[in-house]
Structure formats: structure tokens, C-alpha cells
Amino acid sequence: MTTLHYALSWADHLESISKGLSSLQQKEELVDMTLAADGHFIKVHKVIMAIASQFFKEIICSTKCDHPVVYLNKVSYQSLIYILEYIYTGEVHVEKENMEEFVSTAQDLQIKGLKDIYDHYKKVDTKHLMEEFPITVEDTDDIYYPEVQSSERENTSFDLNEESISSKKPNPGVQVVEKLSKVAFDDVSDFDTTVHYTMSNRGSIQMILNKFMYYLKHKNKDNSRQWRCVDYLNSRKCPALIFTEEDLIVKRVSIHNHKPHDNKIKKRIMSGNIFKGIQEAEEIRETNHVMRGSM
């Protein structure tokens, strides 16, 4: 007798998995590996890196530590951001002037889907390149540019009790530290990768990310938001933009044209005017509004 079987299909499987993985990485949930480049540290998932790169897979398999720290000495922070965006979402938009460095780094790190394009990139002209690879952008508002900070971290100290393990791979200059026993950052450095919120002197919600501050430019009915750098309002006219859904960063547009807002952020920290979630910030704002109205 023939057994009846049902075939169940998850129509949005790939999109859901991609968004889920990206969300976990941005929120630093279930992360078990840290990548370091240009003095910046980004937490990732070993299983994702192993799937995306044979280079990382060999490092991970040869390291018994639960949470290794991999120093990519010859990789720029900007290129690493591009590569992680590609790995976690399946696509990335790269500025023309950064393309050569990006594909060269991808080749060194043996990133699947990218490791074989360097020679091809060198041979074809720009027009052919834009046709061969889906990086053409119709609207400049859709261009993804990760924020690039200064590579210097002030008041940062490390106490490494474990001996560093050098990778056998000569490129891109990798050093693996099996254990970081103590990592001391100053107050502002703690705000490098996690989204925080604060209030302006006039009671408006502001966002803090990567040592920069943003004001809320627009909120949609679906609770997605558009944030613009606070220095857009002065003579600098900083073009940096961030789009969020709740507390999740979904897109970044343009880089900052000025130094980080360290002093402004320190003042907010000292005053205790810092919130970890947008809902908490909105509740505080409403409470303050009611209190002002009752006075």
C-alpha cells in the first residue's frame, strides 16, 4: 500500500533565514567569534563564517577555544564590513573606488562567490563589470555605505593571558588569540557596535551608533525609521543616514565627514541620559512630555 506524503514548503525560507542571521549578528546574539581589523572588533558566528569561507573554516577547526579572536592584520575595517554584509545577507553595494580592495580581500579570505572574481575584475572595464555583477544602483538613496570610523581607539588596553596562535596562512596576516581575559574600553568605546538612544536638550530622541549621534528624521507607520547625523543641521551638512526597523539597522547610507561625537556622548553617559531600546526611549519621552504639560 502506497503511503501518502505531504510536501511542506517555506516560501520565504531564504529571506527569513537571511534576515534572521543578520539580526542575530547586529544584536550580537549567540555570537561565538570576534574578528578584529583596524582596531575595531566585530562579533560573528563561527558556523556562518565556516560556511562562507574555507579560510575561516580551517582557522575555526584548528582552534579549540569557545570564542576565538581573529586579528586580520592586512584587512581594512571597511572591507571587513562589506564582506560581512555580503556573507550575512547575500549581497552588498560597494563604492567603485573601494572595489579593487574589496575583491582582493575577498580573494585572500576565500569568500565563496567572491574569491574568484579578482582576476576577472582586473581584466574587464567598468561598464562590463557593472553588467557582469549586480551592483548597479538606480537611486543614490539605495547605496549602502558602512560607516568608517577612525582606526585609533583611545584608552584601550588588552591583557592577553593566553599565547597568541599565528595562522599558517600568510595572507591576510591573521593572528588568532584563543582567549581575551580582560578587555578594557573607555565609556565611549562601549558604544561602538550596539545601538543606544538618548534625548536632546529639547526632548527629541537621538540614536547613538559607532560613536556618532543621529536625530530622528522620519518615522513610518510600520515603525521603520530614518535617522540623519546631527551634524547635518550645521555647516558640515553630514550626509550619513541610517534606516532602522525597531532596534535593527537595515541600511546605512554615506559616510561621516567629521570626527566622532565622543564629547557629546560622554556628556549623555555622565547624565544617565542613555537608553538601550527605542521603546524605552519613547516611553521616557512621553513621560517627560506629560510632566512638562502638568507643570
PASEBA-1860 file (N, C-alpha, C; in nm, 3 decimals):
! residues 295
1> MTTLHYAL> 0.084/-0.119/0.000/0.000/0.000/0.000/0.088/0.126/0.000 ~ 0.057/0.216/-0.088/0.136/0.339/-0.101/0.106/0.434/0.014 ~ 0.213/0.483/0.076/0.199/0.578/0.186/0.186/0.719/0.132 ~ 0.092/0.792/0.185/0.070/0.929/0.142/0.168/1.023/0.213 ~ 0.233/1.107/0.136/0.327/1.203/0.191/0.283/1.344/0.157 ~ 0.311/1.435/0.246/0.282/1.577/0.223/0.415/1.653/0.210 ~ 0.422/1.735/0.111/0.540/1.818/0.091/0.511/1.959/0.142 ~ 0.580/1.999/0.245/0.560/2.131/0.306/0.677/2.221/0.269
9> SWADHLES> 0.646/2.337/0.217/0.749/2.429/0.172/0.735/2.565/0.240 ~ 0.847/2.618/0.285/0.852/2.750/0.347/0.888/2.850/0.237 ~ 0.789/2.921/0.189/0.806/3.008/0.072/0.912/3.114/0.094 ~ 0.918/3.170/0.213/1.012/3.279/0.242/1.133/3.230/0.320 ~ 1.167/3.104/0.300/1.273/3.043/0.380/1.405/3.119/0.369 ~ 1.455/3.139/0.248/1.584/3.203/0.230/1.586/3.345/0.284 ~ 1.480/3.421/0.256/1.473/3.559/0.303/1.465/3.564/0.455 ~ 1.385/3.474/0.514/1.370/3.473/0.660/1.501/3.434/0.729
17> ISKGLSSL> 1.568/3.334/0.674/1.695/3.291/0.731/1.799/3.402/0.722 ~ 1.804/3.467/0.606/1.900/3.576/0.586/1.876/3.690/0.683 ~ 1.750/3.733/0.696/1.717/3.841/0.789/1.744/3.800/0.933 ~ 1.712/3.675/0.964/1.734/3.626/1.100/1.881/3.624/1.138 ~ 1.964/3.576/1.047/2.108/3.572/1.074/2.165/3.712/1.088 ~ 2.123/3.801/1.000/2.171/3.939/1.006/2.130/4.006/1.137 ~ 2.007/3.978/1.181/1.958/4.034/1.307/2.039/3.981/1.426 ~ 2.068/3.852/1.426/2.146/3.793/1.534/2.285/3.856/1.541
25> QQKEELVD> 2.344/3.880/1.425/2.478/3.938/1.422/2.477/4.083/1.470 ~ 2.381/4.160/1.425/2.374/4.301/1.464/2.347/4.318/1.612 ~ 2.265/4.227/1.668/2.233/4.235/1.810/2.334/4.159/1.897 ~ 2.435/4.099/1.830/2.538/4.023/1.899/2.478/3.910/1.983 ~ 2.380/3.842/1.927/2.316/3.730/1.994/2.374/3.598/1.942 ~ 2.408/3.508/2.033/2.461/3.375/2.002/2.593/3.382/1.927 ~ 2.662/3.494/1.933/2.791/3.506/1.865/2.897/3.427/1.942 ~ 2.994/3.372/1.869/3.097/3.291/1.933/3.234/3.310/1.869
33> MTLAADGH> 3.253/3.424/1.805/3.381/3.453/1.741/3.392/3.604/1.720 ~ 3.512/3.658/1.731/3.534/3.801/1.711/3.639/3.823/1.603 ~ 3.608/3.911/1.509/3.703/3.949/1.404/3.753/4.089/1.435 ~ 3.884/4.110/1.421/3.944/4.239/1.450/4.015/4.293/1.327 ~ 3.987/4.419/1.294/4.052/4.485/1.180/4.061/4.634/1.207 ~ 4.176/4.692/1.184/4.197/4.836/1.204/4.161/4.882/1.345 ~ 4.176/4.795/1.444/4.144/4.833/1.580/3.999/4.820/1.617 ~ 3.916/4.770/1.527/3.773/4.753/1.553/3.742/4.604/1.569
41> FIKVHKVI> 3.643/4.574/1.652/3.608/4.436/1.683/3.462/4.410/1.646 ~ 3.440/4.303/1.570/3.305/4.268/1.525/3.278/4.123/1.563 ~ 3.169/4.100/1.634/3.134/3.966/1.676/3.050/3.896/1.569 ~ 3.083/3.771/1.542/3.016/3.695/1.436/2.989/3.553/1.485 ~ 2.936/3.471/1.395/2.904/3.332/1.426/3.001/3.239/1.352 ~ 3.065/3.150/1.425/3.163/3.061/1.364/3.104/2.977/1.252 ~ 2.985/2.925/1.271/2.925/2.837/1.171/2.899/2.913/1.041 ~ 2.858/3.039/1.050/2.834/3.119/0.930/2.965/3.148/0.858
49> MAIASQFF> 3.069/3.185/0.933/3.198/3.213/0.872/3.259/3.088/0.809 ~ 3.239/2.974/0.873/3.293/2.849/0.820/3.224/2.810/0.689 ~ 3.094/2.834/0.681/3.020/2.804/0.558/3.064/2.897/0.445 ~ 3.089/3.022/0.478/3.119/3.122/0.375/3.264/3.120/0.330 ~ 3.353/3.063/0.409/3.495/3.072/0.376/3.572/2.950/0.425 ~ 3.642/2.884/0.334/3.728/2.772/0.372/3.844/2.821/0.457 ~ 3.886/2.944/0.432/3.993/3.007/0.509/3.955/3.014/0.657 ~ 3.836/3.068/0.685/3.791/3.078/0.824/3.759/2.940/0.882
57> KEIICSTK> 3.710/2.851/0.798/3.677/2.716/0.847/3.801/2.647/0.902 ~ 3.914/2.660/0.831/4.037/2.597/0.877/4.086/2.659/1.008 ~ 4.072/2.790/1.020/4.112/2.856/1.144/4.025/2.810/1.260 ~ 3.894/2.806/1.236/3.800/2.767/1.341/3.823/2.623/1.386 ~ 3.844/2.534/1.289/3.863/2.392/1.321/3.995/2.367/1.394 ~ 4.093/2.454/1.372/4.223/2.436/1.436/4.231/2.505/1.572 ~ 4.127/2.577/1.609/4.126/2.650/1.736/4.023/2.587/1.829 ~ 4.066/2.542/1.945/3.978/2.474/2.038/3.902/2.570/2.129
65> CDHPVVYL> 3.935/2.697/2.122/3.872/2.796/2.209/3.724/2.814/2.174 ~ 3.642/2.837/2.276/3.498/2.858/2.254/3.470/2.989/2.181 ~ 3.551/3.091/2.207/3.529/3.222/2.143/3.664/3.280/2.100 ~ 3.715/3.236/1.984/3.844/3.289/1.937/3.833/3.433/1.889 ~ 3.942/3.505/1.899/3.952/3.641/1.846/4.053/3.637/1.732 ~ 4.008/3.666/1.611/4.092/3.657/1.492/4.132/3.797/1.447 ~ 4.261/3.825/1.449/4.312/3.956/1.407/4.349/3.949/1.258 ~ 4.281/4.026/1.178/4.306/4.032/1.034/4.396/4.153/1.008
73> NKVSYQSL> 4.525/4.132/1.017/4.620/4.243/1.019/4.628/4.320/0.888 ~ 4.595/4.257/0.777/4.606/4.323/0.647/4.470/4.353/0.585 ~ 4.366/4.349/0.666/4.230/4.374/0.618/4.179/4.504/0.678 ~ 4.125/4.591/0.595/4.071/4.718/0.645/3.934/4.694/0.708 ~ 3.899/4.781/0.800/3.769/4.772/0.865/3.656/4.785/0.764 ~ 3.673/4.874/0.668/3.570/4.897/0.568/3.547/4.772/0.483 ~ 3.656/4.709/0.438/3.643/4.587/0.358/3.577/4.475/0.438 ~ 3.611/4.466/0.566/3.551/4.363/0.651/3.400/4.385/0.665
81> IYILEYIY> 3.358/4.511/0.680/3.216/4.542/0.688/3.145/4.499/0.560 ~ 3.204/4.530/0.445/3.146/4.490/0.317/3.131/4.338/0.310 ~ 3.236/4.266/0.347/3.236/4.121/0.337/3.133/4.058/0.430 ~ 3.121/4.109/0.552/3.022/4.054/0.644/2.880/4.083/0.597 ~ 2.860/4.199/0.537/2.728/4.230/0.480/2.694/4.130/0.370 ~ 2.793/4.099/0.288/2.774/4.001/0.180/2.745/3.862/0.236 ~ 2.821/3.822/0.336/2.805/3.688/0.394/2.669/3.671/0.460 ~ 2.627/3.770/0.535/2.504/3.757/0.613/2.377/3.786/0.534
89> TGEVHVEK> 2.385/3.864/0.429/2.264/3.899/0.353/2.265/3.849/0.210 ~ 2.383/3.810/0.160/2.391/3.759/0.024/2.421/3.864/-0.081 ~ 2.431/3.990/-0.041/2.463/4.095/-0.137/2.522/4.215/-0.064 ~ 2.591/4.298/-0.141/2.648/4.419/-0.084/2.673/4.518/-0.197 ~ 2.657/4.646/-0.168/2.687/4.752/-0.264/2.820/4.816/-0.225 ~ 2.914/4.814/-0.316/3.049/4.862/-0.289/3.079/4.983/-0.378 ~ 3.135/5.086/-0.317/3.174/5.203/-0.394/3.282/5.165/-0.496 ~ 3.278/5.230/-0.611/3.371/5.198/-0.720/3.516/5.206/-0.674
97> ENMEEFVS> 3.551/5.311/-0.598/3.689/5.330/-0.556/3.735/5.226/-0.453 ~ 3.641/5.155/-0.392/3.675/5.052/-0.293/3.667/4.911/-0.349 ~ 3.628/4.899/-0.476/3.601/4.767/-0.533/3.727/4.681/-0.542 ~ 3.838/4.740/-0.585/3.960/4.661/-0.602/4.008/4.605/-0.469 ~ 4.008/4.688/-0.365/4.049/4.641/-0.233/3.953/4.534/-0.182 ~ 3.825/4.553/-0.208/3.723/4.458/-0.162/3.743/4.320/-0.223 ~ 3.757/4.314/-0.357/3.770/4.184/-0.422/3.904/4.119/-0.388 ~ 4.009/4.200/-0.367/4.138/4.145/-0.327/4.129/4.082/-0.188
105> TAQDLQIK> 4.061/4.150/-0.096/4.042/4.096/0.039/3.957/3.970/0.035 ~ 3.853/3.972/-0.047/3.765/3.855/-0.060/3.843/3.735/-0.112 ~ 3.936/3.760/-0.203/4.020/3.652/-0.255/4.110/3.596/-0.146 ~ 4.171/3.684/-0.068/4.259/3.639/0.041/4.182/3.557/0.145 ~ 4.061/3.600/0.175/3.980/3.532/0.276/3.901/3.415/0.220 ~ 3.912/3.392/0.088/3.846/3.280/0.021/3.695/3.281/0.044 ~ 3.635/3.397/0.025/3.491/3.409/0.043/3.418/3.348/-0.075 ~ 3.329/3.256/-0.050/3.257/3.188/-0.156/3.176/3.288/-0.240
113> GLKDIYDH> 3.186/3.272/-0.371/3.116/3.361/-0.461/3.194/3.486/-0.493 ~ 3.302/3.512/-0.417/3.382/3.632/-0.438/3.530/3.601/-0.462 ~ 3.575/3.484/-0.420/3.719/3.458/-0.421/3.778/3.448/-0.561 ~ 3.694/3.422/-0.663/3.746/3.404/-0.798/3.723/3.523/-0.889 ~ 3.676/3.635/-0.835/3.641/3.746/-0.923/3.753/3.848/-0.938 ~ 3.861/3.835/-0.862/3.966/3.938/-0.866/4.030/3.950/-1.004 ~ 4.075/3.836/-1.060/4.138/3.839/-1.192/4.041/3.890/-1.297 ~ 3.916/3.847/-1.285/3.815/3.891/-1.381/3.793/4.041/-1.368
121> YKKVDTKH> 3.791/4.090/-1.247/3.772/4.233/-1.223/3.884/4.314/-1.287 ~ 4.007/4.265/-1.279/4.121/4.337/-1.333/4.119/4.342/-1.485 ~ 4.051/4.246/-1.549/4.054/4.236/-1.694/3.943/4.315/-1.762 ~ 3.830/4.326/-1.696/3.715/4.389/-1.762/3.712/4.537/-1.733 ~ 3.645/4.613/-1.821/3.631/4.755/-1.796/3.513/4.780/-1.704 ~ 3.496/4.903/-1.661/3.394/4.935/-1.563/3.255/4.902/-1.614 ~ 3.229/4.930/-1.739/3.097/4.904/-1.794/3.064/4.757/-1.791 ~ 3.160/4.675/-1.833/3.139/4.530/-1.832/3.122/4.479/-1.690
129> LMEEFPIT> 3.200/4.535/-1.597/3.191/4.493/-1.458/3.052/4.518/-1.401 ~ 2.997/4.634/-1.431/2.865/4.669/-1.378/2.757/4.580/-1.438 ~ 2.781/4.529/-1.561/2.684/4.439/-1.623/2.699/4.297/-1.571 ~ 2.825/4.258/-1.543/2.852/4.120/-1.504/2.808/4.090/-1.361 ~ 2.821/4.192/-1.275/2.787/4.172/-1.135/2.676/4.268/-1.096 ~ 2.576/4.220/-1.022/2.458/4.303/-0.989/2.487/4.409/-0.884 ~ 2.564/4.513/-0.923/2.593/4.619/-0.827/2.547/4.754/-0.878 ~ 2.473/4.755/-0.990/2.421/4.879/-1.042/2.310/4.931/-0.952
137> VEDTDDIY> 2.312/5.060/-0.924/2.214/5.123/-0.837/2.140/5.231/-0.913 ~ 2.007/5.226/-0.911/1.928/5.323/-0.985/1.911/5.453/-0.909 ~ 1.910/5.445/-0.778/1.886/5.563/-0.696/1.996/5.571/-0.591 ~ 2.056/5.687/-0.576/2.165/5.700/-0.480/2.120/5.675/-0.337 ~ 1.991/5.687/-0.310/1.942/5.660/-0.174/1.948/5.512/-0.141 ~ 1.968/5.426/-0.242/1.974/5.283/-0.219/2.117/5.233/-0.200 ~ 2.214/5.323/-0.212/2.353/5.280/-0.200/2.386/5.252/-0.054 ~ 2.454/5.140/-0.030/2.492/5.102/0.106/2.638/5.140/0.129
145> YPEVQSSE> 2.662/5.232/0.221/2.797/5.269/0.259/2.811/5.251/0.409 ~ 2.887/5.152/0.458/2.904/5.139/0.602/2.985/5.254/0.657 ~ 2.958/5.288/0.782/3.030/5.397/0.845/3.173/5.355/0.873 ~ 3.265/5.442/0.843/3.406/5.414/0.866/3.458/5.507/0.973 ~ 3.502/5.449/1.084/3.550/5.529/1.195/3.701/5.542/1.188 ~ 3.755/5.622/1.276/3.900/5.628/1.291/3.949/5.494/1.340 ~ 4.065/5.453/1.291/4.117/5.323/1.330/4.182/5.326/1.468 ~ 4.189/5.442/1.529/4.252/5.454/1.660/4.147/5.446/1.771
153> RENTSFDL> 4.177/5.364/1.873/4.092/5.356/1.990/4.172/5.410/2.107 ~ 4.127/5.520/2.163/4.197/5.576/2.276/4.157/5.504/2.404 ~ 4.251/5.501/2.499/4.226/5.442/2.632/4.182/5.297/2.623 ~ 4.237/5.224/2.526/4.203/5.083/2.510/4.322/4.999/2.554 ~ 4.298/4.900/2.639/4.407/4.816/2.684/4.366/4.671/2.679 ~ 4.465/4.583/2.657/4.438/4.442/2.650/4.535/4.368/2.741 ~ 4.484/4.269/2.811/4.568/4.183/2.892/4.546/4.042/2.841 ~ 4.640/3.993/2.762/4.624/3.863/2.699/4.701/3.760/2.780
161> NEESISSK> 4.630/3.674/2.851/4.695/3.572/2.932/4.734/3.451/2.850 ~ 4.665/3.432/2.738/4.694/3.317/2.654/4.790/3.357/2.543 ~ 4.877/3.268/2.505/4.973/3.296/2.399/4.902/3.302/2.265 ~ 4.940/3.398/2.182/4.878/3.413/2.052/4.917/3.297/1.962 ~ 4.824/3.256/1.879/4.847/3.148/1.784/4.847/3.206/1.644 ~ 4.956/3.196/1.571/4.963/3.252/1.437/4.910/3.151/1.337 ~ 4.826/3.198/1.246/4.771/3.112/1.143/4.879/3.073/1.044 ~ 4.868/2.955/0.984/4.962/2.911/0.883/4.943/2.987/0.753
169> KPNPGVQV> 4.829/3.050/0.735/4.803/3.125/0.613/4.883/3.255/0.614 ~ 4.964/3.283/0.509/5.041/3.406/0.506/4.957/3.529/0.483 ~ 4.846/3.515/0.416/4.756/3.628/0.389/4.621/3.597/0.449 ~ 4.551/3.697/0.498/4.585/3.839/0.501/4.651/3.882/0.631 ~ 4.744/3.805/0.684/4.812/3.843/0.808/4.723/3.818/0.927 ~ 4.693/3.691/0.953/4.596/3.657/1.057/4.665/3.615/1.185 ~ 4.612/3.661/1.295/4.659/3.618/1.426/4.537/3.581/1.507 ~ 4.541/3.463/1.568/4.428/3.415/1.647/4.466/3.416/1.794
177> VEKLSKVA> 4.384/3.480/1.874/4.403/3.480/2.019/4.292/3.395/2.078 ~ 4.331/3.289/2.149/4.231/3.195/2.197/4.149/3.248/2.313 ~ 4.204/3.343/2.385/4.129/3.393/2.500/4.166/3.537/2.528 ~ 4.066/3.622/2.539/4.086/3.759/2.586/4.039/3.762/2.730 ~ 4.133/3.760/2.824/4.092/3.754/2.964/4.037/3.886/3.013 ~ 4.093/3.997/2.963/4.046/4.129/3.005/4.049/4.221/2.884 ~ 3.940/4.286/2.859/3.935/4.387/2.754/3.875/4.511/2.815 ~ 3.956/4.616/2.831/3.909/4.738/2.896/3.894/4.848/2.794
185> FDDVSDFD> 3.774/4.901/2.782/3.748/5.013/2.693/3.703/5.133/2.775 ~ 3.720/5.251/2.718/3.664/5.367/2.784/3.514/5.368/2.762 ~ 3.443/5.459/2.827/3.297/5.460/2.822/3.243/5.471/2.681 ~ 3.303/5.558/2.600/3.252/5.579/2.465/3.274/5.458/2.377 ~ 3.386/5.387/2.397/3.414/5.270/2.315/3.310/5.161/2.332 ~ 3.242/5.158/2.446/3.138/5.059/2.467/3.021/5.079/2.374 ~ 3.015/5.192/2.306/2.903/5.224/2.219/2.939/5.203/2.072 ~ 3.044/5.126/2.044/3.090/5.110/1.907/2.992/5.035/1.819
193> TTVHYTMS> 2.940/4.922/1.865/2.862/4.836/1.776/2.716/4.821/1.816 ~ 2.679/4.862/1.935/2.543/4.844/1.983/2.466/4.974/1.975 ~ 2.341/4.965/1.930/2.257/5.084/1.919/2.211/5.129/2.057 ~ 2.224/5.257/2.087/2.170/5.317/2.208/2.093/5.442/2.169 ~ 2.017/5.493/2.264/1.936/5.612/2.238/1.955/5.712/2.350 ~ 1.928/5.837/2.320/1.938/5.944/2.418/1.835/6.051/2.383 ~ 1.832/6.156/2.464/1.739/6.267/2.440/1.818/6.396/2.417 ~ 1.771/6.475/2.323/1.832/6.606/2.302/1.787/6.699/2.414
201> NRGSIQMI> 1.845/6.816/2.421/1.806/6.913/2.523/1.660/6.955/2.510 ~ 1.606/6.940/2.390/1.467/6.976/2.365/1.372/6.857/2.376 ~ 1.425/6.741/2.416/1.340/6.625/2.438/1.317/6.537/2.317 ~ 1.395/6.556/2.210/1.381/6.472/2.092/1.470/6.349/2.105 ~ 1.423/6.235/2.052/1.500/6.111/2.059/1.617/6.117/1.960 ~ 1.734/6.075/2.007/1.851/6.064/1.922/1.909/5.924/1.935 ~ 1.974/5.878/1.830/2.035/5.745/1.829/2.187/5.757/1.833 ~ 2.251/5.663/1.904/2.396/5.658/1.913/2.443/5.526/1.853
209> LNKFMYYL> 2.535/5.534/1.757/2.591/5.414/1.694/2.730/5.446/1.641 ~ 2.827/5.358/1.671/2.963/5.375/1.622/3.021/5.512/1.656 ~ 2.993/5.560/1.778/3.045/5.688/1.826/2.988/5.809/1.754 ~ 2.880/5.790/1.681/2.814/5.902/1.614/2.669/5.913/1.664 ~ 2.615/6.034/1.657/2.479/6.060/1.702/2.391/6.100/1.584 ~ 2.265/6.055/1.589/2.170/6.081/1.481/2.039/6.133/1.540 ~ 1.973/6.219/1.467/1.839/6.262/1.508/1.736/6.190/1.423 ~ 1.616/6.174/1.478/1.509/6.103/1.408/1.449/6.195/1.303
217> KHKNKDNS> 1.472/6.161/1.177/1.421/6.243/1.068/1.278/6.205/1.031 ~ 1.249/6.073/1.031/1.117/6.030/0.986/1.082/5.895/1.047 ~ 0.956/5.878/1.084/0.904/5.751/1.134/0.784/5.711/1.051 ~ 0.787/5.588/0.999/0.678/5.538/0.915/0.573/5.466/0.999 ~ 0.460/5.436/0.937/0.351/5.369/1.008/0.391/5.229/1.055 ~ 0.483/5.165/0.982/0.526/5.031/1.021/0.639/5.034/1.125 ~ 0.662/5.152/1.183/0.763/5.173/1.287/0.907/5.169/1.234 ~ 0.925/5.165/1.103/1.059/5.182/1.049/1.095/5.330/1.058
225> RQWRCVDY> 1.223/5.358/1.072/1.266/5.495/1.097/1.387/5.533/1.012 ~ 1.397/5.661/0.985/1.513/5.714/0.915/1.583/5.814/1.006 ~ 1.712/5.793/1.026/1.792/5.876/1.116/1.900/5.948/1.036 ~ 1.921/6.075/1.066/2.024/6.154/0.999/2.124/6.204/1.102 ~ 2.249/6.210/1.062/2.355/6.259/1.151/2.319/6.398/1.203 ~ 2.344/6.421/1.331/2.310/6.550/1.391/2.390/6.665/1.328 ~ 2.504/6.632/1.268/2.585/6.736/1.204/2.534/6.775/1.066 ~ 2.423/6.717/1.025/2.359/6.764/0.902/2.297/6.901/0.925
233> LNSRKCPA> 2.265/6.930/1.050/2.196/7.054/1.084/2.291/7.173/1.096 ~ 2.422/7.149/1.089/2.515/7.261/1.096/2.587/7.278/0.963 ~ 2.693/7.352/0.963/2.763/7.385/0.838/2.827/7.264/0.771 ~ 2.848/7.156/0.846/2.910/7.037/0.787/2.817/6.965/0.689 ~ 2.686/6.972/0.713/2.588/6.905/0.628/2.625/6.758/0.607 ~ 2.658/6.689/0.717/2.700/6.549/0.708/2.591/6.465/0.641 ~ 2.625/6.386/0.539/2.525/6.311/0.462/2.487/6.175/0.520 ~ 2.548/6.134/0.632/2.526/5.999/0.684/2.381/5.976/0.725
241> LIFTEEDL> 2.326/5.863/0.680/2.188/5.824/0.710/2.185/5.680/0.758 ~ 2.089/5.650/0.843/2.066/5.512/0.888/1.917/5.483/0.886 ~ 1.881/5.365/0.838/1.742/5.320/0.838/1.729/5.203/0.936 ~ 1.627/5.207/1.020/1.607/5.102/1.120/1.466/5.047/1.118 ~ 1.454/4.925/1.165/1.325/4.862/1.194/1.332/4.819/1.340 ~ 1.256/4.887/1.425/1.271/4.873/1.570/1.416/4.909/1.605 ~ 1.491/4.815/1.667/1.629/4.845/1.703/1.729/4.781/1.606 ~ 1.682/4.736/1.491/1.767/4.668/1.394/1.808/4.764/1.282
249> IVKRVSIH> 1.937/4.771/1.255/1.988/4.852/1.145/1.965/4.775/1.015 ~ 1.892/4.833/0.922/1.864/4.765/0.795/1.941/4.825/0.678 ~ 1.984/4.950/0.691/2.062/5.011/0.583/2.136/5.133/0.635 ~ 2.257/5.154/0.581/2.335/5.273/0.611/2.372/5.340/0.480 ~ 2.362/5.470/0.476/2.390/5.545/0.354/2.492/5.654/0.383 ~ 2.601/5.654/0.310/2.706/5.756/0.315/2.788/5.750/0.444 ~ 2.908/5.803/0.435/2.999/5.806/0.550/2.999/5.945/0.611 ~ 3.045/5.955/0.734/3.051/6.084/0.802/3.168/6.167/0.749
257> NHKPHDNK> 3.152/6.297/0.749/3.258/6.387/0.702/3.322/6.464/0.819 ~ 3.320/6.404/0.937/3.371/6.471/1.057/3.413/6.367/1.159 ~ 3.470/6.411/1.268/3.515/6.321/1.374/3.395/6.269/1.455 ~ 3.412/6.157/1.528/3.305/6.104/1.612/3.260/6.203/1.719 ~ 3.139/6.181/1.771/3.080/6.271/1.871/3.116/6.227/2.014 ~ 3.243/6.200/2.039/3.284/6.146/2.169/3.241/6.234/2.285 ~ 3.266/6.363/2.276/3.235/6.453/2.388/3.086/6.460/2.415 ~ 3.006/6.468/2.310/2.861/6.473/2.328/2.810/6.345/2.394
265> IKKRIMSG> 2.863/6.233/2.349/2.819/6.105/2.404/2.860/6.092/2.550 ~ 2.981/6.135/2.583/3.027/6.128/2.722/2.937/6.210/2.814 ~ 2.893/6.326/2.768/2.803/6.408/2.849/2.672/6.335/2.875 ~ 2.620/6.266/2.773/2.494/6.192/2.791/2.514/6.075/2.887 ~ 2.630/6.010/2.877/2.659/5.898/2.968/2.666/5.946/3.112 ~ 2.736/6.057/3.135/2.753/6.110/3.270/2.620/6.156/3.329 ~ 2.529/6.201/3.244/2.399/6.247/3.294/2.300/6.132/3.308 ~ 2.340/6.012/3.264/2.249/5.897/3.271/2.140/5.900/3.167
273> NIFKGIQE> 2.159/5.983/3.066/2.057/6.001/2.962/2.082/5.905/2.846 ~ 2.086/5.774/2.875/2.114/5.671/2.776/2.011/5.559/2.790 ~ 1.959/5.512/2.675/1.858/5.406/2.675/1.899/5.298/2.574 ~ 1.869/5.173/2.606/1.912/5.061/2.522/1.813/5.024/2.413 ~ 1.689/5.070/2.423/1.589/5.035/2.322/1.505/5.153/2.282 ~ 1.452/5.151/2.161/1.372/5.263/2.112/1.242/5.275/2.190 ~ 1.185/5.162/2.232/1.060/5.167/2.309/1.082/5.236/2.443 ~ 1.193/5.204/2.509/1.224/5.269/2.637/1.242/5.419/2.617
281> AEEIRETN> 1.312/5.457/2.510/1.334/5.599/2.483/1.203/5.672/2.457 ~ 1.113/5.608/2.381/0.984/5.671/2.352/0.898/5.684/2.477 ~ 0.903/5.583/2.565/0.828/5.590/2.690/0.879/5.703/2.778 ~ 1.010/5.718/2.787/1.069/5.827/2.866/1.030/5.962/2.807 ~ 1.032/5.971/2.675/0.996/6.097/2.611/0.851/6.133/2.640 ~ 0.761/6.035/2.632/0.620/6.061/2.660/0.600/6.101/2.805 ~ 0.670/6.034/2.896/0.660/6.067/3.038/0.706/6.210/3.064 ~ 0.818/6.246/3.003/0.869/6.383/3.020/0.772/6.486/2.962
289> HVMRGSM> 0.708/6.449/2.851/0.613/6.540/2.786/0.492/6.563/2.876 ~ 0.444/6.455/2.939/0.329/6.465/3.029/0.364/6.549/3.151 ~ 0.485/6.527/3.203/0.528/6.602/3.322/0.540/6.751/3.292 ~ 0.591/6.783/3.173/0.602/6.925/3.136/0.463/6.987/3.119 ~ 0.370/6.906/3.065/0.235/6.957/3.042/0.159/6.982/3.170 ~ 0.194/6.908/3.276/0.122/6.922/3.403/0.178/7.034/3.490 ~ 0.292/7.088/3.449/0.355/7.194/3.531/0.290/7.329/3.504
END
